[in-house]
Amino acid sequence: MNRLTPYRRIVIKIGSALLVERATGTLHADWLKSLADDVASLARRGAEVILVSSGAIALGRGRLGLPKGSLELEQAQAAAAVGQIALAHAYSDVLGQRGLTAAQILLTLEDTENRQRYLNARATLGTLISHGAVPVINENDTVATTEIRYGDNDRLAARVATMIGADLLILLSDIDGLYTAPPNLDPNATLIPLVERITPEIEAIAGGAASELSRGGMKTKIEAGKIACAAGTAMVISLGKRINPLTAIDDDQPATWFLAEDNPVTARKKWIAGSLDARGTIVADAGAVRALRAGKSLLPAGCIRAEGRFQRGDTVVIQGHDGAELGRGLIAFDRDEADAIMGRKTHEIESILGYIGRAAMIHRDDMVLRGE
């Protein structure tokens, strides 16, 4: 059986270096055609395919004659404005020739971190997929600033995969998977074909700089894997440079596969687990850590301190007293209120704040611990 056969909904991330010729700023037309052939083949087999594609800035900078190297924010946004039109036209043309309808969606970090925008984006994607369209998603670089952007499409692809309940996330890379060490530096480095769980050891292996055209490296791919796998989506990192890159995965060419967690979390918890824009941190004492691991809520009495600026409903990191991240959750109080009730008993909340409020700092239903 071909490797991709079991997967019904597949998100594919495509980097700038695969799409755009560095020297000329033009599309790799033959490669894009081969990708479209692969997508059409998957669609004929009944798979739903979503593309998360970089390339707008790389295309636009060539057409505007912008210099190589780092761009100022305004230059990057201008390049994206030009490149997005070219990129959308290219996908529409190449997929249309194979009987597929392309749809462009531009997202920012806020669109997937804000609960309402998240639900709206998910509904739009679901409608497009139900009508047989192939959504082509990119970060909205024309409006996103440093404060509200992903900065790489690996994690954006993972958030999209969790948003729509994808079975598989494919990261097409300039390397055929995760190695025990950078293969260009260590001749004894070997490919890791399967990662059952992303451990601190796996995270430590990730590294290496990205290419001039792309912003992601192996570290961001592992971060993407943590988001996807925790939400029940498997992931594969595979060499994207070759012609028909999806056929190569289907034929079981060398790659690194990451297993999904056994128990996918609910849609609400997928959103919490994948949140990248944590607004602060709540540090819990040893007793609270034990209670959390036993399935309890985080009560004010078990909190040592708060960090960051957050408001009620924001995503915060839950941290143990030893500094280890335990998980993430939606905070029930503003920062000043959290400070006021820190370490206090639940029955004291009303007298301190002047209203009854929530019994828990973070309710069990509003948190996801690592490994869940």
N, C-alpha and C positions, 0 to 999 in steps of 0.2 A: 504494500500500500504506500502511495506517495505521502511524504511527510505532512503536506498541507491539507490532505483530504479531510481529517477530522474537524477542521476549524471552519465555522460557518460565518463568522464576522471577524474580519482581519483589518487591522490598522497598519499601514506601511509608512515608515518615516524615510524621507529622501533628503539627503544633504546637498548643500550647494555645490560641493566639489564634484559630485556625481553628475549634476545637471549642467554645470557651466564650465566652459573652457577658460582656464585661468588667464591665459595670455591675451585672448581676444574678447572675453566677456560674452561669448555667444553660447547658445545651447549645444549640448552634445545630442544632436538630432537622432542619430542612429541608436544611441543608448535609450533615449526616451521612447522611441518606437518599439524597441524590444521590451521595455517595461510595460507599455500599453498592450502589447501582445500577451504578456503574462497576466495582466489584470483581466483582459477579456477572457482568457482561458479559465481563470478562477471564477469569473462571473457565470460562464457557461456551466460550470460544475455546481452552481448554486450558492457560491460564496458571496457575501456582501463585503465590499472593499472600500476603505476610506484611506485617502492619501494625506499625509501631513508633509508638505513640501517646502523646503527652503528654496532659495534661489532668486527671490525678488530683488534684494539689494545687489547681489552679484550681477544680475542682468542689467539693472538700472544704472549701476555705476559705469558700466562699459558704454552704454548709450549716451550718458551725460558727459563722458570723458573725465570722470573723477579720478584722482590719483590712486595708485595702489597703496596698500597699508591701511592703517586705522582711519576711519572717517569721523568727522564731528557729527553730533547727533542730528543736526539739521541736514547735513549732507546725506546721512544714512536714510533719513526719512524721505528726502527728495528722491533718492535712488530707488527706494521701495515704491514710491508712488508711480514711477515710470516702469519699474520692473514687474509690478503686480499685474499691469495690463498685459505685458508681453508673456508672463508666465501663465496667466489665465487663458490667453488665446492659444498658447502652445498646447496646454492640456485639453482644452475644448476641441481643438483640431485633431489631435492625435487619438483621443478617445472616441471622438465622433466618427472617425474613419472606421472604427471597429464596432460601431453600433451602440456606443455608450454615451450617456449624457453627463457632462462634467458640471459641477456646481462649486462655486467659490465661496468659502467662508473665512473671514478674517477675525481672529480672536486676540484678546489681550489677557494678561494674567488675571485682571479683575473679572473678566467674563467667566472664568472657571473657579475663582475663589469666592465670588459673591453668590450666595445660594440662589437668588432669583434669576440672575443671569445664567447661572449654571443650568437651571431647569429649562430656561428658554432656549439655550443653545442645544441642549439634549433633545428637546421637542423638535426643533428644526432639523437636526441631523436625522432623527428617527423618521420624520416625514420624507426627507430626501431619499433615504435608504429604502423605505417602503415603496417608493415609486421607481426604484431601479437606478437612481442617479449615483454617480461616484463623487462624493464630496472631496474637494481639494482644499485643505486647510493650511493656513499659514498664520504666523503671528502678525498682528496688525502693526507693522513697523512704522506706518505713516503717522500714527497717533501715540503709540506707546512710548513712554519715557523710561529712563533707567529705573524709576521707582515702581513702575507697574508692568514690567515686562519679564518674560521668562529668561531671555538671553540665549536660549538654545531651544531647538525644536525636539530634542530627545524627550525632555520632560513634558513639553506641550503634547507630544504624541501620547505619552503615558496618561496624561490627564484626559485626553480625548478618548483613549481606550477604556478608561474606567467610567467615563461619562456615559458611553453608549453600551457598556457591557460587552466589550469585545472579547473573543476567545483567545486571540493571539495578537501580539504586537511584534512587528518585524522592524528592526533597526538596520537599514542598509548602511554599511560603514566602509571606510577605506582599509579595513582589516577584517579578516574572516572570523573574528571572535575574540574572546578574552584569553589572554596568554598568562602563563605563570610569571612572566616578566616581559618588559618591552622587547619584542623580537628583533628590532633593529639595533638594540644595544647588547642583548644577551643571546648568543648563538645556541644556548642550551634551553631557551624558553620553549615551552610546549603549549599547545592549544588545550584549553579546558572545554571539553565537549558538552558537559552537563553541570549545571549549578542547581542543586536541589533547594538550597536556601541561601539567601544573601547574608552572609555572616560578616563580622568585622574583618575577618581575614580576607574575604573576597573584596570588601571595600578597600582594604589596604593595597591590594594588587592593582586596582584601577589607577590609571594615571596617563600622562603623555599629553603633549600639546595638540591642539586642533590645527587644521590647515589654515591657510590665509583666508580662504573663502568661508569657512565654517567656524562656528563658535563653540561647538561641542567637542568633548574628548571622551575617553573611556569613563572618566569619573561621572560625567553627566548621564552616560548610558546605564551605569550601575544605579544612579539615583532614579532613573526612569524605571529600571527593573524593580526597585523597591516599591515604587508607587503602583506599578501594574500588578506585580505578583501578589501584593497584599490585598488587592481587590479581586483576585481570582482570574487574572489575565496572564497567560503564559507569554514568554518573550524569547525572541531569538535575535542574536547579533550575527550578521552574515556579510560577506564581502559583496559590496554593491557595484564595484567597478565593471564586473564582467557583463557581457551581453546576456539578456534574459536572466536577471539576477534572482527572480522568484522561482523560475524553473530549476535553477541550481539548488535552491533550498528544498524544493519538492523532490529533487533527485538525491537528497541526502548528502550534498557536498559539505565539506567541513564548515562548522559553525558552532556557536555556543548557545545552548538552549537553557532557559531558566524556567523552572517549574512554578506553576501557580500554587498559591496556598490551597490547602484541602477544603477549607470552609470559607467561601467568598462572603464578604460582609454585605450588609444591606446597602441600598443605594445611598442612604443618608451617611452611613459610616464610610462608604467609598469616598465620598466627598471630603469628610473629615480627615481620613487617612492620607489622602493625596494632596491635602492643602500645603502649598509651598510658602504662603504668605502669612506665617505665624506672627502675631502682633506682640507676643510676649511669652513669658515663662512663669510657671508656678512650680515651686520647689516643695516636694513632699518629704515628711520625715519617715523614718524607718517603719513605724507602725502603719502609716498611711500607705506606704508601698506594699506592705503585706496585704492590707485590706484591698487595694486595687487589684492585686494579682489573684485575690480570692473572689473577684467579681463585684466589689463594692464601689460606691461612688466616692469621690474625693470631697471630704468635709473640711470646713474651715479649720477645725481643730488640728487637722493633720498637715496643715500648710505652714511652711517655715518662712518663705518670702516670695515676693512677686518681682518680676523684672519686665521692663518694656512699657509701652503705652497701649492699653487696650480698653475696649468698651464691651459691655454685655453682648454676648453673641459672637464675639471674635474668636478665631482659632488661636489657641495658645499651646505651647509645648509643655508637657508634664514631665518634670525632671525629678529624679531621686536625689537624696541628700548627698550622694557620691558623685553627682554630676552627670550620670547616665540618663539618656532620654528614654522615658518609659512609654511615651505615646503622645497623642494629641487630643484635644477636646475643645468644646465650645464653653467659654467661661460664662458663668451666670451673673457676674457682677462687673461693674466698671472698676478701673484700677484703684481709684481712691477708696471705693467701698471694700474691695478685696484687702487692701492694706489695713483698713479699720477692723475687719473681722478675722484677720489672720491669727490662727492659734486659739480662737475662741470657740466655745460650745455653740451648737446650733440654736439652743433656746435663748442665747444672748443676742442673736442677730437683730431682733426687733428693737430692743432697747438701745443698741448701738446705732443702727441706721434710721430708726424711726418708722420702719415698716417691716412686715414679716419677711418678705423676700423668699428666695429659694433656700431649702435646707442644705443643699450641697453647693460647694464651690463649682464643681463640674460633675454633673449627673452621669451615672454609668451609661445611660442611653446616648449621651452626647460625647462619648470618648471612644477612641480606638487605641488599644495598647499594642505595642510591637509584638508581632507573632500571632495576633488574632486574625 
